[in-house]
Amino acid sequence: MSMLTSLLLLSAAFALADATSLLEEDLCPSGWTKYGPRCFMFVKTTRTWPEAERHCVSLGDKLVSVPNVVKYLGANLASVHSFAEEQFLQMMVLVNTGGFPLTWIGGFDAVQSKDRLWLWSDGSNFDHRNLAKGRPDAGARETCIHMNFGGTVNSAGTMLYVEGACPRCAP
């Protein structure tokens, strides 16, 4: 009898684990695409970098509620931590636009002097760089980063109007 009970408990544990992982996979809201632990949305409206960042933050102001799970889903312009993640973002832009328009991501220069200090707006480590050769331009006021600049990312001034990619954490 105890062996049967153990087997049933073990089966129930596996079933709950599978149900939990399925639930987590489906928690990206409509219009968002899951990649790794985050959900991404491409925003087609052109904005300056600060406007795009504020818009992404506003998209994360909502709570997601499913049975027994309530979580704040913060959002910022996308931080990029690998070449694979950069390719995912480029494909998301291609699917949404049919091309590769310049697209804001969350990189910005926090120091804005000759001693650059690049950060991601979501606070994560700036651990992946695929900046175009000769970028950032030392003579220009290029304080933010956009992607799809000849297959690389590029620094640019904040007043350039381009589209943006917003990710948020999946619960």
C-alpha positions in Angstrom: 0.0 0.0 0.0 2.8 2.5 0.8 4.4 1.8 -2.5 1.2 2.6 -4.3 0.8 5.8 -2.3 4.4 6.8 -3.1 3.8 6.1 -6.8 0.6 8.2 -6.8 2.4 11.1 -4.9 5.3 11.0 -7.4 2.9 11.0 -10.3 1.0 13.9 -8.9 4.3 15.8 -8.4 5.3 15.3 -12.0 1.8 16.4 -13.2 1.9 19.6 -11.1 5.4 20.4 -12.4 4.2 20.0 -16.0 1.1 22.1 -15.3 3.3 24.9 -13.7 5.7 25.0 -16.6 2.8 25.1 -19.1 1.2 27.9 -17.1 4.5 29.9 -17.0 4.9 29.4 -20.8 1.5 30.9 -21.5 1.8 34.0 -19.3 2.9 36.3 -22.1 -0.1 38.6 -22.7 -1.7 38.8 -26.1 0.6 40.7 -28.5 3.8 39.8 -26.6 6.3 37.1 -27.8 8.2 34.9 -25.3 11.9 34.5 -25.5 13.7 33.0 -22.5 12.3 34.3 -19.3 11.0 37.5 -20.9 8.1 38.5 -23.1 8.8 41.0 -25.9 6.6 43.4 -27.9 7.6 45.4 -30.9 6.1 48.9 -30.8 5.8 50.4 -34.3 5.2 54.0 -33.3 8.2 56.2 -33.9 9.4 58.0 -30.8 12.6 59.5 -29.3 14.6 57.2 -27.0 13.2 58.8 -23.8 9.6 58.6 -25.2 10.1 55.0 -26.2 11.5 54.1 -22.8 8.6 55.8 -21.0 6.1 54.0 -23.3 7.7 50.6 -22.5 7.6 51.4 -18.8 3.9 52.2 -19.1 3.3 48.8 -20.7 4.6 47.1 -17.6 2.4 49.0 -15.2 -0.1 46.2 -15.1 -0.5 43.2 -12.8 -1.0 39.8 -14.4 -3.3 37.6 -12.4 -3.9 33.9 -12.9 -5.1 31.5 -10.3 -2.6 31.7 -7.4 -0.2 34.0 -9.2 -0.1 37.8 -9.2 3.0 39.5 -10.4 4.1 42.9 -11.5 5.6 42.8 -15.0 8.0 45.6 -15.4 9.0 46.7 -18.9 11.8 48.7 -20.5 13.4 49.0 -23.9 15.1 45.7 -24.7 18.4 44.8 -23.2 20.5 42.5 -25.3 22.7 39.9 -23.6 23.7 37.6 -26.5 24.0 37.3 -30.2 21.1 34.9 -30.2 18.9 37.4 -28.3 19.9 40.1 -30.8 18.9 37.8 -33.7 15.6 37.1 -32.0 14.9 40.8 -31.7 15.8 41.4 -35.4 13.5 38.6 -36.5 10.7 40.1 -34.3 11.2 43.4 -36.0 11.3 41.7 -39.5 8.0 39.9 -38.8 6.3 43.1 -37.6 7.6 45.5 -40.3 8.7 43.4 -43.3 12.2 44.9 -43.0 14.9 46.1 -40.6 14.1 49.6 -39.6 16.2 51.3 -37.0 14.8 50.2 -33.6 15.5 51.6 -30.2 16.9 49.2 -27.6 17.6 50.0 -23.9 21.3 50.9 -24.0 22.2 54.4 -22.9 25.4 56.3 -21.9 25.1 57.2 -18.2 28.2 59.5 -18.1 27.8 61.4 -21.4 31.4 62.5 -21.6 34.5 61.1 -23.2 34.5 58.4 -20.6 31.5 56.4 -21.7 29.6 54.2 -19.3 27.0 52.2 -21.2 24.1 50.7 -19.2 20.8 49.0 -19.9 17.6 50.8 -18.9 16.4 47.7 -17.1 19.4 47.7 -14.8 20.9 44.4 -16.2 24.6 44.0 -16.9 25.8 45.6 -20.2 27.5 42.3 -21.2 26.9 42.1 -24.9 28.3 44.6 -27.5 27.8 44.5 -31.2 28.4 48.2 -31.8 29.1 49.2 -35.4 32.8 49.8 -36.2 33.8 53.3 -35.1 30.8 53.6 -32.8 30.0 55.4 -30.6 31.3 58.4 -32.5 33.5 60.3 -30.0 32.6 63.6 -31.5 28.9 63.2 -31.7 26.3 63.3 -28.8 25.4 59.7 -29.2 23.9 58.7 -25.9 21.4 55.9 -26.8 21.5 52.7 -28.8 19.4 51.4 -31.7 19.7 48.2 -33.6 19.4 47.2 -37.3 22.3 49.5 -38.3 23.9 47.3 -41.0 23.5 44.1 -38.9 24.9 45.8 -35.8 23.8 48.1 -33.1 24.6 51.8 -33.2 24.7 54.7 -30.8 22.6 57.7 -31.7 21.3 61.0 -30.2 18.2 60.7 -28.2 16.1 62.9 -30.5 16.2 60.4 -33.5 12.6 59.1 -34.1 12.7 55.4 -34.5 10.5 52.4 -33.4 11.2 50.3 -30.3 11.3 46.8 -28.8 9.9 46.4 -25.2 10.5 43.3 -23.1 9.0 42.4 -19.7 9.5 39.6 -17.3 7.4 36.6 -17.7 6.0 35.5 -14.3 
